Amino acid sequence: MMKMRKKTQYGLADLCSMMILLLAFLQPISAQKADDNVHILQCNDRYVFKTDDAGKTIVVNTTDYEYGVTQYAALVQPCVYYGEFIRLDKAQCKGYAQYKSAIPRNVFYDDTKICYFSYQIPKVGKTLKASFARTYLDPIYFTTIPLCEADYVEHKKIEIIKPKAFQQFRIKEYNLPASVEKSAMCNADGDSVFTYVVHALPAQSIEPNSSSWGYRAPHLLVLGAFQSLQDMFAWSHQLANVDCSIPLQAEILCEIQKGAKNDVDKIANTYAWVQRNIRYLAFEAGISAHQPATPAETIRKRYGDCKAMALLLKTLLKAQGFDARQTDIGTWDVPYSLQETPSIASIDHAICTVFYQGKPYYLDATNPYIPLGYVPDNIQGKMALVEDGDSFRMNKLPEMTADACSSSITYQATLESREDGIFDIKGNLCSKWKGDMKSWVLVGNDATAQDEKEKAMAAAMGVKERLDEIADIEMMGKRPQDKALNITASFKKKGAGQLVDGSVYLDINLDENLFLAPVDTTKRVSDYMIDLRSKEVRDVKILIPEKLEVGSLPAPYQIHTAWVDFSRTYSHEGNQLVMHKECVIHHRRVPRSEISTWNKILSDWGTACNEQVVLKVK
């Protein structure tokens, strides 16, 4: 099945994202639990707020590791990351320091680098020590302190030292284990010293369909670089104050306005022009993680990150007289409240808001196929900082109805009998895809090789494992402005029914749910996240041959759960047999403790959908 397109906002969450990257880098050799081989016997992680020679606030970080093995010899790779705003001052360990750029998946460019060593601990009882020193050159980018490491930690001590001049900085705790030992004191110099000691700390695992790092990983959030949201907005607003002149702007606007009948059409066309002509690529290198490229540069390159695309939209809309504004927002990947957390860690995305006749329209051009008026699922219901002159307004983005992000498929079919008493289902299907579902299908189709498109489309519609043939696929409504994507095709399911003792036992369940799958709990440690809140409606309509009549139909099935509502009915009118299914996903997070319940719900749903219809020979 085509995977959902997941946008990665990387640099804005700073250490959160980097922790994930380090884990991915070291995952093949990382210990995950106490009975694995490589352990960090002791880790001392120290952060000291200071003032540099120019009078600017910096944070000096020193980290010391001692590694060991519990069973056999193993390769160990101590590492640290750094970049434009994090200077690497020291890297010391046995072996040779190696340096590598650290560009995560879905990010076009990132200036983050990793320094690491590779050293073989020869046997149990031998250890390896490593030391790193770094300086955060701007406290704005010092946002989080992770507790977990890439390997199992036996003992770890985190120390944060704040002299009196830095008392505006404060710490918020997230997901700390109950066993953590905490203390706060003043040293002889009057500095505030905060200490956290943890023991038996599992490595941070990376599991499919898990919630983002900030929701589950134990970490400390550092606040104080901004005294208020106004301070943070002013900083962001100043960075966005770039040259917004566009060469050949008149020609571009003429192209945009072609065919527009009113102002709403002009807004929709402008949105679609950016979606079609500018490719979304995350660009997160130092200040570029927060400062948009100029609109002229974005148009010239034909690609841009979320900030650049939002600024280009704003510029083109303002040139047509519309009230368009830059907007900063945190997606649902960010666990922090924007109102309570004036930090770049609380914002990982940028969009454009345009006000027309008193109504705000939220435009996210990083999603290339959604129409004007639809808000992507990953920002629905989130608070946003909307530009308002030299200040801002807090807007809560709307939450869409289930129908706004939906797919429906109707199968019109006939039964074909063979000489051996086997029945096939053959016919045509028509489907409609809206919201994120529309974008999901089209983005996947764009990423698929031409000779694989038919197979991929069958997987996207959930019919790959159920139908034997699918052909004559046609798609209509592929423009960004189109409210829905319509797909038609012909299909065939072989061996759907069998004649036994005068009765035909018929399976008319022709597809699988798109985002619902049982979860392997064998090693699972984190909550499970369903891919997308959405609604699926399926209708199978089959003409009953003249020589057959309905014998029995399964009873209706309906269940409401904390995550999904299911319903399935069978009916017949005249000579037509109808199966109707609905699945509405309204909550994505399945707690680890309830995954077994989730698996049972899915099993029962599968059983209900696979119940057979019995037709009798007249």
C-alpha positions as CSV (number, residue, x, y, z in Angstrom):
1,M,0.0,0.0,0.0
2,M,1.2,3.5,-0.7
3,K,2.3,5.1,2.5
4,M,0.8,8.3,3.7
5,R,2.8,11.4,2.9
6,K,4.3,12.6,6.2
7,K,5.8,16.1,6.3
8,T,8.9,16.3,8.4
9,Q,9.4,19.7,10.1
10,Y,12.9,19.1,11.4
11,G,15.0,21.9,12.7
12,L,12.3,23.8,14.6
13,A,12.1,21.2,17.3
14,D,15.9,21.2,17.7
15,L,17.0,18.5,20.1
16,C,13.7,16.6,19.8
17,S,14.3,15.9,16.1
18,M,18.0,15.4,16.5
19,M,17.5,12.7,19.1
20,I,15.4,10.8,16.6
21,L,18.1,11.2,14.0
22,L,20.9,10.0,16.3
23,L,18.8,7.0,17.1
24,A,18.2,6.2,13.5
25,F,22.0,6.6,12.8
26,L,22.9,4.2,15.6
27,Q,19.9,1.9,15.6
28,P,21.6,-1.1,14.1
29,I,24.0,-1.4,17.0
30,S,21.9,0.2,19.8
31,A,20.9,-1.6,22.9
32,Q,17.2,-1.3,23.7
33,K,16.7,-2.9,27.1
34,A,18.6,-4.1,30.1
35,D,19.3,-7.6,28.8
36,D,20.9,-6.3,25.6
37,N,24.7,-6.2,25.2
38,V,25.8,-2.5,25.0
39,H,25.2,-0.4,28.0
40,I,26.1,3.2,29.0
41,L,27.4,2.5,32.5
42,Q,27.5,6.2,33.4
43,C,26.6,9.5,31.7
44,N,27.2,12.9,33.1
45,D,25.5,15.7,31.1
46,R,26.1,19.3,32.3
47,Y,24.7,22.6,31.0
48,V,26.0,26.0,32.2
49,F,24.5,29.4,31.3
50,K,27.2,31.9,30.6
51,T,27.9,35.2,28.9
52,D,30.5,35.3,26.1
53,D,33.0,38.1,25.4
54,A,30.5,40.0,23.4
55,G,28.0,40.0,26.2
56,K,25.7,37.4,24.6
57,T,24.1,34.5,26.4
58,I,25.5,31.1,25.6
59,V,25.1,27.6,27.1
60,V,28.2,25.4,27.6
61,N,27.4,21.7,27.5
62,T,29.8,18.9,28.5
63,T,28.9,15.2,28.3
64,D,31.0,12.3,29.6
65,Y,30.2,8.7,28.8
66,E,31.4,5.3,30.0
67,Y,30.3,2.3,27.9
68,G,30.5,-1.4,28.7
69,V,29.2,-4.7,27.3
70,T,27.4,-7.3,29.3
71,Q,27.7,-10.4,27.1
72,Y,30.3,-10.2,24.3
73,A,32.5,-7.9,22.3
74,A,30.7,-5.1,20.4
75,L,31.2,-2.0,18.3
76,V,30.3,1.1,20.1
77,Q,29.8,4.5,18.5
78,P,29.7,7.5,20.9
79,C,28.4,10.5,19.0
80,V,27.2,14.1,19.3
81,Y,25.6,16.6,16.9
82,Y,26.4,20.2,16.2
83,G,25.7,22.9,13.6
84,E,25.5,26.6,12.9
85,F,24.3,27.5,16.3
86,I,25.9,24.7,18.3
87,R,29.7,24.8,18.2
88,L,31.6,21.6,18.8
89,D,34.5,22.4,21.2
90,K,35.8,18.9,22.0
91,A,35.4,15.3,21.0
92,Q,37.6,12.8,22.8
93,C,37.5,9.0,22.7
94,K,39.7,6.1,21.6
95,G,39.9,5.8,17.9
96,Y,39.4,8.5,15.3
97,A,36.8,11.2,15.2
98,Q,34.6,10.9,12.1
99,Y,32.2,13.6,10.8
100,K,29.1,13.2,8.9
101,S,26.3,15.4,7.6
102,A,23.0,14.5,9.2
103,I,20.2,15.2,6.7
104,P,17.0,13.4,7.7
105,R,14.6,11.9,5.3
106,N,12.2,14.3,3.6
107,V,14.6,17.3,4.3
108,F,16.3,18.8,1.2
109,Y,19.1,20.3,3.1
110,D,20.2,20.6,6.8
111,D,23.5,21.9,8.1
112,T,23.5,19.6,11.2
113,K,26.5,17.4,11.5
114,I,27.4,14.4,13.7
115,C,30.8,13.7,15.2
116,Y,31.2,10.0,16.2
117,F,33.8,7.4,17.0
118,S,33.8,3.7,16.3
119,Y,35.5,1.5,18.8
120,Q,35.3,-2.2,19.6
121,I,34.9,-3.1,23.3
122,P,36.8,-6.4,23.3
123,K,35.1,-8.3,26.2
124,V,33.0,-8.0,29.3
125,G,34.8,-6.0,31.9
126,K,36.4,-3.6,29.5
127,T,35.0,-0.1,29.1
128,L,35.2,2.8,26.8
129,K,35.1,6.5,27.8
130,A,34.1,9.4,25.6
131,S,33.8,13.1,26.2
132,F,32.2,15.9,24.2
133,A,32.0,19.6,24.8
134,R,29.7,22.0,22.9
135,T,28.5,25.6,23.1
136,Y,25.0,26.7,22.2
137,L,25.7,30.1,20.7
138,D,22.1,31.4,20.9
139,P,19.7,30.3,23.7
140,I,16.8,30.5,21.3
141,Y,18.0,27.2,19.8
142,F,18.6,25.6,23.2
143,T,15.1,24.2,23.6
144,T,15.2,20.6,25.0
145,I,17.4,18.2,27.0
146,P,16.7,14.6,26.3
147,L,17.1,12.0,29.0
148,C,17.3,8.9,26.8
149,E,20.4,7.9,24.9
150,A,20.9,5.7,21.9
151,D,21.8,2.8,24.2
152,Y,20.5,1.5,27.5
153,V,21.7,3.7,30.4
154,E,22.5,2.3,33.8
155,H,23.1,5.7,35.4
156,K,22.7,9.2,34.1
157,K,23.1,12.6,35.8
158,I,21.9,15.8,34.2
159,E,23.0,19.1,35.8
160,I,21.8,22.6,34.8
161,I,23.5,25.6,36.3
162,K,22.0,29.1,36.1
163,P,23.9,32.0,37.5
164,K,21.7,34.8,39.0
165,A,21.9,36.8,35.7
166,F,19.9,34.0,33.9
167,Q,17.0,33.5,36.3
168,Q,14.5,34.1,33.4
169,F,15.3,30.7,32.1
170,R,13.2,27.9,33.5
171,I,12.7,24.1,33.1
172,K,9.5,22.2,32.3
173,E,9.5,18.5,32.7
174,Y,7.9,16.0,30.3
175,N,7.4,12.3,30.5
176,L,9.9,11.8,33.3
177,P,10.1,8.3,34.9
178,A,8.6,8.0,38.4
179,S,12.0,6.9,39.7
180,V,13.9,10.1,38.7
181,E,15.7,11.8,41.5
182,K,15.4,15.6,41.4
183,S,17.0,18.3,43.4
184,A,17.3,22.1,43.2
185,M,19.8,24.1,45.3
186,C,22.1,27.1,45.3
187,N,25.8,26.6,45.2
188,A,28.4,28.8,47.0
189,D,28.4,31.3,44.1
190,G,24.6,31.8,44.4
191,D,24.0,29.9,41.2
192,S,20.8,27.8,40.9
193,V,21.7,24.2,40.3
194,F,19.1,21.7,39.0
195,T,20.0,18.0,39.1
196,Y,18.2,15.0,37.6
197,V,19.5,11.5,38.2
198,V,18.0,8.5,36.5
199,H,18.8,4.8,36.6
200,A,17.9,1.8,34.3
201,L,16.8,4.1,31.4
202,P,15.8,2.2,28.3
203,A,17.1,3.4,24.9
204,Q,14.6,5.5,23.1
205,S,13.1,3.1,20.6
206,I,11.8,4.0,17.1
207,E,8.6,2.1,16.3
208,P,6.3,2.3,13.3
209,N,3.2,4.4,13.9
210,S,4.3,5.8,17.2
211,S,3.5,9.3,18.4
212,S,6.1,12.0,17.9
213,W,9.2,12.2,20.2
214,G,7.9,14.9,22.5
215,Y,4.8,13.0,23.5
216,R,6.6,9.9,24.8
217,A,10.3,10.6,25.4
218,P,11.4,11.8,28.8
219,H,12.9,15.3,28.4
220,L,13.3,18.8,29.8
221,L,12.0,21.8,27.9
222,V,14.1,24.9,28.4
223,L,12.1,28.2,28.4
224,G,13.2,31.8,28.8
225,A,14.9,32.8,25.5
226,F,11.6,34.6,24.8
227,Q,9.8,36.4,27.6
228,S,6.5,36.2,25.8
229,L,4.7,35.1,22.7
230,Q,5.0,38.7,21.5
231,D,8.8,38.5,21.8
232,M,8.8,35.2,19.8
233,F,6.5,36.7,17.2
234,A,8.6,39.8,16.8
235,W,11.7,37.6,16.3
236,S,9.9,35.5,13.7
237,H,8.3,38.5,12.0
238,Q,11.7,40.2,11.7
239,L,13.2,37.1,10.0
240,A,10.4,37.1,7.5
241,N,11.1,40.8,6.6
242,V,12.8,40.0,3.3
243,D,12.7,41.4,-0.2
244,C,9.2,40.4,-1.6
245,S,9.6,41.9,-5.0
246,I,8.8,39.4,-7.8
247,P,10.1,39.8,-11.4
248,L,7.4,39.4,-14.0
249,Q,4.8,39.6,-11.3
250,A,2.2,41.0,-13.6
251,E,2.5,38.0,-16.0
252,I,2.2,35.6,-13.1
253,L,-1.0,37.3,-11.7
254,C,-2.5,37.3,-15.2
255,E,-2.0,33.6,-15.4
256,I,-3.4,33.1,-11.9
257,Q,-6.5,35.2,-12.6
258,K,-7.4,33.5,-15.9
259,G,-10.9,32.1,-15.7
260,A,-11.6,33.5,-12.2
261,K,-15.1,34.7,-11.9
262,N,-14.9,36.3,-8.5
263,D,-12.5,37.0,-5.6
264,V,-12.8,33.6,-4.1
265,D,-11.8,32.1,-7.4
266,K,-8.7,34.4,-7.4
267,I,-7.7,33.2,-4.0
268,A,-8.3,29.6,-4.9
269,N,-6.3,30.0,-8.2
270,T,-3.4,31.7,-6.3
271,Y,-3.3,28.8,-3.8
272,A,-3.4,26.3,-6.7
273,W,-0.7,28.1,-8.6
274,V,1.8,27.8,-5.7
275,Q,0.7,24.2,-5.1
276,R,1.3,23.3,-8.8
277,N,4.4,25.3,-9.5
278,I,6.4,25.1,-6.2
279,R,7.6,21.8,-4.9
280,Y,7.7,21.4,-1.2
281,L,11.2,20.6,0.2
282,A,12.2,21.1,3.8
283,F,15.3,23.3,4.0
284,E,16.5,23.5,7.6
285,A,20.0,24.8,7.8
286,G,20.8,27.2,10.7
287,I,18.9,30.4,10.3
288,S,17.2,29.1,7.1
289,A,15.2,26.8,9.4
290,H,13.3,30.0,10.4
291,Q,13.9,32.6,7.8
292,P,12.0,32.2,4.5
293,A,13.6,32.5,1.1
294,T,12.5,35.5,-0.9
295,P,9.5,34.9,-3.2
296,A,11.6,35.6,-6.2
297,E,14.1,32.9,-5.2
298,T,11.3,30.4,-4.5
299,I,9.8,31.0,-8.0
300,R,13.3,30.8,-9.6
301,K,14.1,27.5,-8.0
302,R,10.6,26.1,-8.2
303,Y,10.9,24.6,-4.7
304,G,10.6,25.9,-1.1
305,D,10.0,24.9,2.5
306,C,6.8,25.8,4.4
307,K,8.0,29.3,5.3
308,A,9.0,30.1,1.7
309,M,5.7,28.8,0.3
310,A,3.6,30.7,2.9
311,L,5.5,33.9,2.1
312,L,5.1,33.5,-1.6
313,L,1.3,33.0,-1.1
314,K,1.1,36.0,1.1
315,T,3.0,38.1,-1.5
316,L,0.9,37.0,-4.5
317,L,-2.4,37.5,-2.6
318,K,-1.4,41.0,-1.3
319,A,-0.5,42.0,-4.8
320,Q,-4.1,41.3,-5.8
321,G,-5.4,43.4,-2.8
322,F,-6.2,40.6,-0.4
323,D,-5.5,40.7,3.3
324,A,-3.0,37.8,3.5
325,R,-0.8,37.2,6.5
326,Q,2.1,35.0,7.5
327,T,1.1,32.4,10.2
328,D,3.2,30.3,12.5
329,I,1.7,27.1,13.9
330,G,2.6,23.8,15.6
331,T,1.3,20.6,14.1
332,W,-0.1,17.8,16.1
333,D,3.5,16.4,16.2
334,V,4.2,19.1,18.8
335,P,3.1,18.3,22.4
336,Y,3.5,21.8,23.8
337,S,0.8,24.5,24.2
338,L,1.6,27.5,22.1
339,Q,0.0,29.8,24.6
340,E,2.0,28.5,27.5
341,T,5.3,27.9,25.6
342,P,7.0,30.8,24.0
343,S,9.7,28.7,22.3
344,I,10.6,27.6,18.8
345,A,10.0,24.1,20.1
346,S,6.2,24.9,20.0
347,I,6.2,25.8,16.3
348,D,7.1,23.5,13.5
349,H,5.2,24.8,10.5
350,A,4.2,27.9,8.6
351,I,1.1,28.6,6.5
352,C,-0.7,31.7,5.0
353,T,-3.9,33.1,6.4
354,V,-6.1,35.2,4.1
355,F,-9.1,37.1,5.4
356,Y,-11.9,37.7,3.0
357,Q,-15.3,39.2,4.0
358,G,-14.5,38.5,7.6
359,K,-13.7,34.9,7.1
360,P,-10.2,33.4,7.6
361,Y,-8.9,30.9,5.0
362,Y,-5.9,28.8,6.0
363,L,-3.6,27.9,3.1
364,D,-1.0,25.2,3.5
365,A,0.7,24.9,0.1
366,T,3.0,22.2,1.2
367,N,0.1,19.8,0.6
368,P,-0.2,19.9,-3.2
369,Y,-3.7,18.7,-3.8
370,I,-6.0,20.1,-1.1
371,P,-8.6,22.8,-2.1
372,L,-9.3,26.1,-0.6
373,G,-11.4,25.8,2.5
374,Y,-10.0,22.5,3.7
375,V,-7.6,22.4,6.6
376,P,-5.1,19.5,6.7
377,D,-5.6,17.0,9.5
378,N,-2.2,17.7,11.0
379,I,-3.1,21.3,12.0
380,Q,-6.9,21.1,12.5
381,G,-7.8,22.4,15.9
382,K,-4.4,23.9,16.6
383,M,-3.6,27.4,17.8
384,A,-1.8,29.7,15.4
385,L,0.1,33.0,15.6
386,V,-1.4,35.0,12.8
387,E,0.4,38.2,11.8
388,D,-1.5,41.3,12.8
389,G,0.6,44.4,12.0
390,D,3.5,44.5,14.4
391,S,1.7,42.1,16.7
392,F,-0.3,38.9,16.3
393,R,-3.6,37.3,16.9
394,M,-4.2,33.8,18.3
395,N,-6.5,31.9,16.0
396,K,-7.7,28.3,16.6
397,L,-7.9,26.5,13.3
398,P,-11.2,24.7,12.6
399,E,-11.8,21.0,13.0
400,M,-13.3,19.5,9.9
401,T,-16.2,17.1,9.8
402,A,-15.6,13.4,9.1
403,D,-17.1,13.9,5.6
404,A,-14.4,16.5,4.7
405,C,-11.7,13.8,4.8
406,S,-13.4,10.8,3.3
407,S,-13.4,8.2,0.6
408,S,-16.4,6.3,-0.8
409,I,-16.4,3.5,-3.3
410,T,-19.5,2.0,-5.0
411,Y,-19.2,-1.3,-6.8
412,Q,-21.9,-2.1,-9.4
413,A,-21.5,-5.8,-10.3
414,T,-23.0,-9.0,-11.6
415,L,-22.5,-12.6,-10.7
416,E,-21.0,-14.9,-13.3
417,S,-21.2,-18.6,-12.9
418,R,-18.8,-21.2,-14.1
419,E,-19.5,-24.8,-15.0
420,D,-17.9,-26.1,-11.8
421,G,-20.3,-24.1,-9.6
422,I,-17.9,-21.3,-8.8
423,F,-19.1,-17.7,-9.1
424,D,-17.1,-14.6,-10.0
425,I,-18.1,-11.0,-9.3
426,K,-17.5,-8.7,-12.2
427,G,-18.4,-5.0,-12.7
428,N,-17.3,-1.4,-12.4
429,L,-16.5,0.8,-9.4
430,C,-16.7,4.5,-8.9
431,S,-15.1,6.3,-6.0
432,K,-14.7,9.8,-4.5
433,W,-11.8,11.0,-2.4
434,K,-11.9,14.3,-0.4
435,G,-9.5,16.3,1.8
436,D,-6.3,14.5,3.0
437,M,-7.6,11.3,1.3
438,K,-7.6,13.0,-2.1
439,S,-4.1,14.3,-1.5
440,W,-2.9,10.9,-0.2
441,V,-4.0,9.1,-3.3
442,L,-2.6,11.7,-5.8
443,V,0.8,12.2,-4.0
444,G,1.2,8.4,-3.9
445,N,0.3,8.2,-7.6
446,D,2.9,10.9,-8.5
447,A,5.6,9.0,-6.6
448,T,4.9,5.7,-8.4
449,A,6.6,4.5,-11.6
450,Q,4.3,4.4,-14.6
451,D,4.3,0.6,-14.9
452,E,3.4,0.3,-11.3
453,K,0.6,2.8,-11.1
454,E,-2.3,0.3,-11.6
455,K,-1.0,-2.0,-8.9
456,A,-0.4,1.0,-6.6
457,M,-3.9,2.4,-7.2
458,A,-5.4,-1.0,-6.3
459,A,-3.5,-0.9,-3.1
460,A,-4.5,2.7,-2.3
461,M,-8.2,1.8,-2.7
462,G,-7.8,-1.2,-0.5
463,V,-8.7,-3.7,-3.2
464,K,-5.3,-5.2,-4.0
465,E,-5.7,-8.3,-1.8
466,R,-9.4,-8.7,-2.6
467,L,-9.8,-8.3,-6.3
468,D,-8.0,-10.4,-9.0
469,E,-8.3,-7.9,-11.8
470,I,-8.6,-4.1,-11.9
471,A,-8.3,-2.2,-15.2
472,D,-9.5,0.9,-17.1
473,I,-8.6,3.2,-14.3
474,E,-9.6,6.8,-14.9
475,M,-9.1,9.8,-12.6
476,M,-10.9,13.1,-12.7
477,G,-10.6,16.0,-10.3
478,K,-6.8,16.0,-9.9
479,R,-6.4,19.8,-9.8
480,P,-5.8,21.4,-6.4
481,Q,-9.0,23.4,-6.8
482,D,-11.1,20.3,-7.2
483,K,-13.1,19.5,-4.1
484,A,-12.9,15.7,-4.8
485,L,-11.0,13.2,-6.8
486,N,-13.2,10.7,-8.7
487,I,-11.8,7.3,-9.8
488,T,-13.5,4.8,-11.9
489,A,-12.3,1.3,-12.9
490,S,-13.5,-2.1,-14.0
491,F,-12.8,-5.1,-11.7
492,K,-13.2,-8.8,-11.3
493,K,-13.1,-11.0,-8.2
494,K,-12.7,-14.7,-9.0
495,G,-14.1,-17.5,-6.8
496,A,-16.3,-15.2,-4.7
497,G,-19.0,-17.8,-4.3
498,Q,-19.5,-21.6,-4.5
499,L,-22.6,-23.7,-5.2
500,V,-23.1,-26.4,-2.5
501,D,-26.2,-28.5,-2.2
502,G,-28.5,-25.9,-3.9
503,S,-27.0,-22.9,-2.1
504,V,-24.4,-20.4,-3.2
505,Y,-22.2,-19.2,-0.4
506,L,-21.0,-15.7,-1.4
507,D,-18.3,-13.4,-0.1
508,I,-19.0,-9.8,-1.3
509,N,-16.4,-8.0,0.9
510,L,-14.3,-6.4,-1.9
511,D,-11.8,-4.3,0.0
512,E,-9.8,-3.7,3.2
513,N,-9.9,-0.7,5.4
514,L,-7.0,1.6,4.5
515,F,-5.5,2.6,7.8
516,L,-6.5,-0.1,10.2
517,A,-4.2,-3.0,10.9
518,P,-3.5,-5.2,13.9
519,V,-0.5,-4.2,16.0
520,D,2.3,-6.6,17.0
521,T,2.5,-6.3,20.7
522,T,5.4,-8.7,21.2
523,K,8.0,-5.9,21.6
524,R,5.8,-2.8,21.4
525,V,6.6,-0.2,24.0
526,S,4.8,2.9,22.8
527,D,1.3,4.0,21.9
528,Y,0.0,3.2,18.4
529,M,-1.0,6.1,16.1
530,I,-3.6,5.4,13.4
531,D,-2.4,7.2,10.2
532,L,-5.3,9.6,9.6
533,R,-8.7,10.7,10.9
534,S,-11.0,9.9,8.1
535,K,-14.3,8.3,7.0
536,E,-14.6,5.4,4.6
537,V,-17.9,4.4,3.0
538,R,-18.2,1.3,0.8
539,D,-21.3,0.0,-1.1
540,V,-21.3,-3.3,-3.0
541,K,-24.3,-3.7,-5.2
542,I,-24.7,-7.0,-7.1
543,L,-27.5,-8.1,-9.4
544,I,-28.8,-11.5,-8.4
545,P,-29.2,-13.9,-11.4
546,E,-32.8,-14.9,-12.2
547,K,-32.2,-18.5,-11.1
548,L,-31.1,-17.5,-7.6
549,E,-32.8,-15.8,-4.7
550,V,-31.7,-14.6,-1.3
551,G,-31.6,-17.4,1.3
552,S,-30.1,-15.6,4.3
553,L,-28.3,-12.4,5.1
554,P,-25.9,-11.8,8.1
555,A,-27.3,-9.6,10.9
556,P,-26.3,-6.0,11.0
557,Y,-23.1,-5.2,12.8
558,Q,-22.4,-1.9,14.6
559,I,-19.8,-0.9,17.2
560,H,-18.7,2.4,18.7
561,T,-15.2,2.5,20.2
562,A,-12.8,5.2,21.6
563,W,-11.1,5.3,18.2
564,V,-13.3,4.1,15.4
565,D,-17.0,3.7,14.7
566,F,-17.9,0.7,12.5
567,S,-21.2,-0.3,10.9
568,R,-22.0,-3.0,8.3
569,T,-25.4,-4.0,6.8
570,Y,-26.6,-6.4,4.2
571,S,-29.9,-5.9,2.4
572,H,-31.7,-6.7,-0.9
573,E,-34.2,-4.8,-2.9
574,G,-35.8,-6.7,-5.8
575,N,-32.9,-8.5,-7.6
576,Q,-30.1,-6.4,-6.1
577,L,-28.0,-7.4,-3.2
578,V,-26.3,-4.6,-1.2
579,M,-23.5,-4.6,1.4
580,H,-22.9,-1.2,3.1
581,K,-19.9,-0.5,5.3
582,E,-18.8,2.6,7.1
583,C,-15.7,3.2,9.2
584,V,-15.1,6.6,10.9
585,I,-11.7,7.1,12.5
586,H,-12.2,10.0,15.0
587,H,-9.2,9.5,17.4
588,R,-5.8,8.4,16.3
589,R,-3.9,7.4,19.5
590,V,-4.3,3.9,20.8
591,P,-2.6,3.6,24.2
592,R,-0.1,0.8,24.6
593,S,-2.2,-0.7,27.4
594,E,-5.2,-0.9,25.1
595,I,-3.6,-2.3,21.9
596,S,-4.8,-5.8,22.7
597,T,-8.4,-4.4,22.9
598,W,-7.8,-2.6,19.6
599,N,-6.6,-5.8,17.9
600,K,-9.7,-7.6,19.1
601,I,-12.0,-4.9,17.8
602,L,-10.3,-5.1,14.3
603,S,-10.6,-8.9,14.4
604,D,-14.3,-8.7,15.2
605,W,-14.8,-6.1,12.4
606,G,-13.0,-8.3,9.9
607,T,-15.2,-11.3,10.9
608,A,-18.3,-9.2,10.5
609,C,-17.3,-8.0,7.0
610,N,-16.4,-11.5,5.8
611,E,-19.7,-13.1,6.8
612,Q,-21.1,-14.8,3.8
613,V,-24.4,-14.2,2.0
614,V,-26.4,-17.3,1.2
615,L,-28.3,-17.4,-2.2
616,K,-30.6,-20.4,-3.0
617,V,-31.4,-21.9,-6.3
618,K,-35.0,-21.3,-7.1
